């Protein structure tokens, strides 16, 4: 079989026949597969697949064929027809690699296209060897993608099934519910400690004066927005779905957060209108099916090549308009602000722990201003509502960059800086007597539903208040429990 394949490759290389379609396929296939390999969780929708197939395969195929025929049939261009496919192949190959890696943000990179044009001329006689090399690269990347394809085709949401009848819960209290999420906002107690070393008392006093109850030492169960929120809206642990080395994001997380999940289902069954207000389209990058009744951002506004930073909504304005427009319905809001965020993701973007801390605190102060405006608007227009300010994870302050969280850590402050999360709640009347169970994100909604239904039986199935992350260095690859239910720092590998 291998000999037969080798003979076919040799015959192809030795053949004098021009193959514009194969040349186009070779130019586009590797960049397409490369893009999927590096961004699979961002592009795993069918609409994106058809878009990328059109851009990377169909357009080059049609262009190569028509241009080759044009050169071949035009008398004064015919003598150059032997150069057109090598130049097109290497130029489009390079263009699509740049597009897959940098998008359109770094336009100066496209000056590099002068190089493949020159190479196309120089490598004319060896062009078919170039095609074979490009196709071999495609086969290599395709083999790497097979586990992702398998995961996509076999993915099951069975892990979200609840252990009781909470999805049939009926509310006896029916206030409007606002979940306000400032990304990466550290817990108030942790802000006073060594890593953050920040006096946030003015903002905390504002919250208390507006009848918020603060929950010190509250934390997230997971280390990123996607992993934390998918668990929070599912009211279950996912343990990162048995991750593989090299995976950067939790698979299917966006589809869970803005799509079908137990929390949205419960609010809808209780005749609540569900509203999603996003500052940026980070949660929509893979074009998930939005289950909310209303979203201030929709998929068609998001570029297929967007990294999520192009569109920025005025959340204060969108919220005020939405409250006024929906005054006659019971409403559930999820409002996501991409601040204060966290320190730099990678070593290349880091200026050290001290600069990272200062940058984070600057963003925190801006978040405080926004939170005050947001809370003022809600209390002015909807005074008897249930308002929850809850972060998704910590700010990683104390580290040089967030990727250090994937290295084995045992120092208490460096572990807590990953998971420490703010929680403050304005209860419509008074806090329930079981709010001491509010310790981590995974149980937030189950406790809120017990309050709204006045049924404490739903508290019998709380998930473990443990915090997990993926470790890649200084320990065998895997998911590890870093904080146990008592709040102690541990290092226990999860066995699947």
C-alpha positions in Angstrom: 0.0 0.0 0.0 2.8 2.4 0.9 4.7 1.5 -2.3 1.5 2.2 -4.3 1.1 5.6 -2.6 4.7 6.4 -3.1 4.4 5.6 -6.8 1.4 7.9 -7.2 3.2 10.7 -5.5 6.2 10.2 -7.8 3.9 10.1 -10.9 2.3 13.3 -9.7 5.6 15.1 -9.3 6.9 13.9 -12.7 3.7 14.7 -14.5 3.7 17.7 -16.8 0.0 18.2 -16.3 -1.1 21.4 -14.6 -3.4 20.9 -11.6 -4.9 24.3 -10.5 -7.6 22.7 -8.3 -5.0 20.5 -6.4 -2.7 23.6 -6.1 -5.6 25.5 -4.6 -6.5 22.7 -2.2 -2.9 22.4 -1.0 -2.7 26.2 -0.5 -5.8 26.4 1.7 -6.1 23.0 3.5 -3.2 23.3 5.8 -4.0 26.9 7.0 -7.7 25.8 7.5 -6.7 22.8 9.6 -4.1 24.9 11.4 -6.7 27.4 12.4 -9.0 24.7 13.7 -6.2 23.1 15.6 -5.3 26.3 17.4 -8.9 27.6 17.9 -11.2 24.6 17.9 -13.5 25.8 20.7 -13.9 29.1 18.9 -14.9 27.7 15.6 -16.9 24.5 16.3 -20.2 25.6 14.8 -21.5 24.4 11.4 -21.9 28.0 10.2 -18.3 28.7 10.9 -17.2 25.5 9.1 -19.1 26.4 5.9 -17.7 30.0 6.1 -14.1 28.8 6.5 -14.5 26.1 3.8 -15.7 28.9 1.5 -12.8 31.2 2.3 -10.0 28.7 2.5 -11.0 26.1 -0.1 -13.7 27.2 -2.6 -12.5 30.8 -3.3 -8.9 29.7 -4.0 -10.1 26.8 -6.1 -12.2 29.0 -8.3 -9.6 31.7 -8.5 -6.7 29.4 -9.3 -8.7 27.7 -12.1 -10.0 30.9 -13.7 -6.6 32.7 -13.5 -4.7 29.8 -14.9 -7.2 29.4 -17.8 -7.0 33.2 -18.4 -3.2 33.2 -18.6 -3.1 30.0 -20.7 -5.6 31.3 -23.3 -4.3 34.9 -23.5 -1.6 35.0 -26.1 0.7 37.6 -24.6 0.4 36.0 -21.1 0.7 32.4 -22.2 4.4 32.4 -21.8 4.0 33.2 -18.1 1.3 30.6 -17.4 3.8 28.2 -15.9 4.5 30.8 -13.1 0.9 31.6 -12.2 0.1 28.5 -10.1 3.4 28.5 -8.1 3.0 32.2 -7.3 -0.7 31.9 -6.5 -0.1 28.8 -4.3 2.6 30.2 -2.2 1.0 33.6 -1.9 -2.4 32.3 -0.9 -0.8 29.8 1.4 1.2 32.5 3.2 -1.8 34.9 3.2 -4.0 32.3 4.9 -1.4 31.4 7.4 -1.1 35.0 8.4 -4.8 35.4 8.5 -5.1 32.2 10.7 -2.5 33.4 13.1 -2.9 37.2 13.3 -6.2 38.0 11.6 -6.4 41.4 10.0 -5.0 43.2 13.1 -1.4 43.2 12.1 -1.7 44.5 8.5 2.1 45.0 8.3 2.5 41.2 8.3 0.9 41.1 4.8 4.1 42.8 3.4 5.5 39.3 3.8 3.5 38.3 0.7 6.4 39.7 -1.4 8.5 36.7 -0.3 6.2 33.9 -1.6 5.8 35.8 -4.9 9.5 35.6 -5.4 9.7 32.0 -4.2 6.9 31.1 -6.6 9.1 32.2 -9.5 12.2 30.6 -8.1 10.6 27.2 -7.3 8.6 26.8 -10.5 10.4 23.6 -11.4 9.9 22.1 -8.0 6.3 23.4 -7.5 4.7 19.9 -7.3 7.1 19.0 -4.5 5.9 22.0 -2.7 2.3 20.8 -3.2 3.2 17.4 -1.8 4.8 19.0 1.2 1.8 21.2 1.9 -0.5 18.1 1.7 1.7 16.2 4.1 1.5 19.1 6.6 -2.3 18.9 6.2 -2.3 15.2 7.0 -0.2 15.8 10.1 -2.5 18.5 11.5 -5.6 16.5 10.6 -4.3 13.6 12.7 -3.9 16.0 15.7 -7.5 17.2 15.2 -9.1 13.8 15.2 -9.6 13.8 19.0 -11.3 17.1 18.8 -13.6 15.9 16.0 -14.4 12.8 18.1 -15.1 14.9 21.2 -17.4 17.2 19.1 -19.4 14.2 17.6 -19.7 12.3 20.9 -20.2 15.2 23.3 -22.9 14.5 25.9 -24.6 17.0 28.2 -25.5 14.2 30.6 -23.1 15.6 33.2 -25.5 18.5 33.7 -28.4 16.3 34.8 -29.5 17.3 38.3 -29.7 14.8 41.2 -33.1 16.0 42.3 -36.2 17.8 40.9 -34.7 21.3 41.0 -35.5 21.9 37.4 -39.2 21.7 38.3 -38.8 24.2 41.1 -41.6 26.8 41.5 -40.8 30.2 42.8 -42.9 31.7 45.7 -40.8 34.9 45.7 -40.7 36.6 42.3 -38.3 39.6 42.3 -36.4 40.5 39.2 -33.0 38.9 39.5 -29.8 40.6 38.3 -26.5 38.6 38.1 -23.8 41.2 37.6 -20.4 39.7 36.8 -17.3 41.9 36.8 -14.7 39.6 35.3 -11.9 38.7 37.6 -13.0 40.8 40.6 -11.2 39.5 43.7 -13.0 38.9 46.9 -13.2 41.8 49.3 -11.3 39.9 52.0 -8.5 38.9 49.7 -8.0 42.4 48.4 -6.7 43.4 51.8 -4.0 40.7 51.8 -0.4 40.7 50.5 -0.9 40.0 46.8 -3.5 42.7 46.2 -2.7 45.0 49.2 -5.6 47.3 48.2 -8.0 49.3 50.4 -11.4 48.9 48.8 -13.3 50.2 51.8 -15.0 53.1 50.0 -16.7 50.8 47.5 -17.5 48.2 50.1 -19.1 51.0 52.2 -21.2 51.9 49.1 -22.4 48.3 48.9 -23.3 48.1 52.5 -25.1 51.5 52.4 -27.2 50.1 49.5 -28.2 47.1 51.6 -25.8 44.6 50.1 -24.4 41.8 52.2 -20.8 40.9 51.5 -19.5 37.4 51.6 -15.8 37.2 52.6 -13.7 34.3 51.4 -16.1 33.4 48.6 -14.3 31.9 45.6 -14.7 30.2 42.3 -14.5 26.5 41.6 -12.5 27.0 38.3 -9.8 29.2 37.0 -11.3 30.8 33.9 -14.4 32.6 32.8 -15.6 29.7 30.6 -14.9 26.9 33.1 -16.3 28.8 36.0 -19.5 30.1 34.4 -20.3 26.8 32.7 -20.2 25.1 36.1 -22.2 27.9 37.7 -25.0 27.8 35.1 -25.1 24.0 35.2 -25.0 23.9 39.1 -22.7 20.9 38.6 -18.9 20.2 38.4 -17.5 19.3 35.0 -13.9 18.8 36.0 -12.9 20.2 32.6 -14.3 17.1 30.8 -11.2 15.0 31.0 -8.9 17.5 29.2 -6.0 16.7 26.9 -2.6 18.4 26.8 -2.7 21.5 24.7 -6.4 22.3 25.2 -6.8 26.0 26.0 -10.5 26.2 26.8 -13.3 24.0 28.2 -15.1 22.4 25.3 -18.6 23.6 24.6 -18.5 26.1 27.4 -20.0 29.0 25.5 -22.9 26.9 24.3 -23.6 26.0 27.9 -23.4 29.6 29.3 -25.5 31.4 26.7 -27.4 28.3 25.5 -29.4 25.5 27.1 -28.6 25.1 30.8 -30.6 24.3 33.9 -30.6 27.8 35.2 -32.1 29.5 32.1 -34.5 26.6 31.9 -35.7 27.1 35.4 -36.2 30.8 35.0 -38.2 30.3 31.8 -40.4 27.6 33.5 -41.2 30.2 36.1 -42.3 32.7 33.4 -39.3 34.9 33.7 -38.0 36.8 30.7 -34.2 36.1 30.3 -31.9 38.8 29.2 -28.2 38.7 28.4 -26.2 41.9 28.4 -22.6 41.6 27.3 -19.9 44.3 27.1 -18.0 42.3 24.4 -18.9 39.2 22.4 -16.4 36.9 24.1 -19.1 34.4 24.9 -20.4 34.4 21.3 -17.2 33.8 19.4 -18.1 30.3 18.3 -21.6 31.5 17.4 -23.5 29.4 19.9 -27.3 29.2 19.8 -28.5 31.9 22.3 -31.2 30.6 24.6 -31.9 33.9 26.3 -35.1 35.7 25.2 -33.0 38.8 24.6 -29.4 39.6 24.0 -27.9 43.0 23.4 -25.3 41.3 21.1 -26.3 38.7 18.5 -24.2 36.3 16.4 -24.5 38.1 13.1 -22.7 41.1 14.6 -19.7 39.0 15.5 -17.0 38.6 12.8 -16.1 35.0 11.9 -12.4 36.0 12.6 -13.2 38.1 15.7 -11.2 37.7 18.9 -13.9 39.3 20.8 -12.5 42.8 21.2 -13.9 44.7 18.3 -17.5 45.4 19.5 -17.9 47.2 22.9 -21.3 47.8 24.3 -22.3 50.6 26.7 -23.8 48.3 29.4 -25.1 51.1 31.5 -27.2 52.5 28.6 -28.3 49.0 27.5 -29.3 48.1 31.0 -31.3 51.2 31.7 -33.2 50.8 28.3 -33.9 47.2 29.0 -35.3 47.8 32.5 -37.7 50.4 31.3 -38.7 48.3 28.3 -39.4 45.2 30.4 -41.1 46.8 33.4 -44.2 44.6 33.1 -42.5 41.2 33.2 -40.5 39.2 35.7 -36.9 39.3 34.5 -33.6 37.5 34.9 -30.5 39.4 33.8 -27.0 38.1 33.3 -24.7 41.1 32.8 -21.0 40.5 32.0 -18.4 43.3 32.3 -14.8 42.4 31.0 -13.2 44.3 33.9 -11.1 44.2 36.0 -10.0 41.1 34.3 -6.6 39.7 35.3 -2.9 40.1 34.7 -1.2 39.2 31.4 -1.9 35.7 30.1 1.6 34.8 28.9 5.2 35.6 29.8 5.7 37.5 26.5 3.0 40.0 27.6 4.0 40.3 31.2 6.0 43.2 32.7 6.3 41.5 36.1 4.1 40.9 39.1 4.3 44.5 40.4 3.3 46.2 37.1 0.6 43.5 36.7 -0.8 44.4 40.1 -0.9 48.1 39.4 -2.6 47.6 36.0 -5.2 45.3 37.7 -6.0 47.8 40.4 -6.5 50.5 37.9 -9.0 48.3 36.1 -10.6 47.5 39.5 -11.2 51.2 40.2 -12.8 51.6 36.8 -15.0 48.5 37.6 -16.1 50.1 40.9 -17.3 53.2 39.0 -19.2 51.0 36.6 -20.7 48.9 39.4 -21.9 52.0 41.2 -23.6 53.3 38.1 -25.2 49.9 37.4 -26.5 49.4 40.9 -27.8 53.0 41.0 -29.8 52.3 37.8 -31.3 49.1 39.2 -32.2 50.5 42.6 -33.7 53.6 41.0 -35.9 51.6 38.6 -36.4 48.3 40.3 -35.9 48.8 44.1 -37.3 45.4 45.2 -35.0 43.3 43.0 -32.5 40.6 43.9 -29.1 41.9 42.9 -26.0 39.6 42.9 -22.5 40.9 42.2 -20.4 37.8 41.6 -17.0 37.3 39.9 -16.0 34.3 37.9 -12.4 33.9 39.2 -9.6 35.9 40.7 -7.2 38.4 39.2 -4.1 36.2 39.5 -2.3 39.2 41.1 1.0 38.1 42.7 1.9 36.0 39.6 3.8 37.3 36.7 1.3 35.9 34.2 -1.8 33.7 34.4 -0.3 30.7 32.7 1.8 30.2 35.9 -1.4 28.9 37.4 -0.8 25.8 35.3 2.4 25.1 37.2 2.1 23.2 40.5 1.5 25.8 43.3 1.3 25.1 47.1 1.7 28.6 48.5 -1.6 29.7 49.9 -1.7 33.3 48.5 -0.7 32.2 44.9 -3.4 29.5 44.9 -6.1 31.8 46.3 -5.3 34.6 43.8 -6.5 32.3 41.1 -9.9 31.5 42.6 -10.8 34.4 45.0 -14.1 35.9 43.7 -16.2 38.8 44.9 -19.8 38.1 46.1 -22.2 40.7 47.3 -26.0 40.3 47.4 -28.8 42.7 47.9 -31.7 40.5 49.1 -35.2 42.0 48.6 -36.0 41.7 52.3 -33.5 39.9 54.4 -30.9 37.2 53.7 -32.1 33.6 54.2 -30.8 31.7 57.3 -28.9 29.4 55.0 -26.8 31.9 53.1 -23.8 30.7 55.0 -23.7 28.0 52.4 -22.7 30.5 49.8 -19.0 29.5 49.4 -18.4 28.9 45.7 -20.0 29.6 42.3 -21.2 26.1 41.5 -23.8 26.3 44.3 -24.9 29.9 43.8 -28.0 29.3 41.8 -29.1 26.3 43.8 -29.1 28.4 46.9 -30.9 31.3 45.1 -33.6 28.8 43.9 -34.0 27.5 47.5 -34.6 31.1 48.6 -37.0 31.9 45.7 -39.0 28.7 46.2 -38.8 28.8 50.0 -37.8 25.1 49.8 -34.6 24.1 51.6 -34.8 20.6 50.3 -32.8 21.8 47.3 -29.8 22.4 49.6 -29.5 18.7 50.2 -27.7 18.3 46.9 -25.1 21.0 47.0 -21.9 20.3 45.0 -18.6 20.1 46.7 -17.1 23.6 47.4 -13.7 22.7 45.9 -11.6 24.6 43.5 -9.9 22.9 40.5 -7.5 23.7 37.7 -5.4 22.0 35.0 -1.8 21.5 35.9 0.8 21.1 33.1 4.2 21.6 34.8 6.0 20.2 37.9 3.4 17.5 38.2 1.8 14.9 35.8 -0.7 16.5 33.4 -4.2 16.5 34.8 -7.0 18.2 36.7 -6.1 18.9 40.3 -8.1 20.0 43.4 -6.2 23.0 44.8 -8.6 24.1 47.6 -10.8 21.7 49.6 -14.2 22.3 51.2 -12.6 23.6 54.3 -10.7 26.2 52.3 -7.4 24.5 52.8 -4.8 24.5 50.0 -4.2 20.9 48.8 -2.9 19.2 45.7 -5.0 16.2 44.8 -5.1 14.8 41.3 -8.6 14.0 40.0 -9.0 10.4 38.7 -11.5 10.0 35.8 
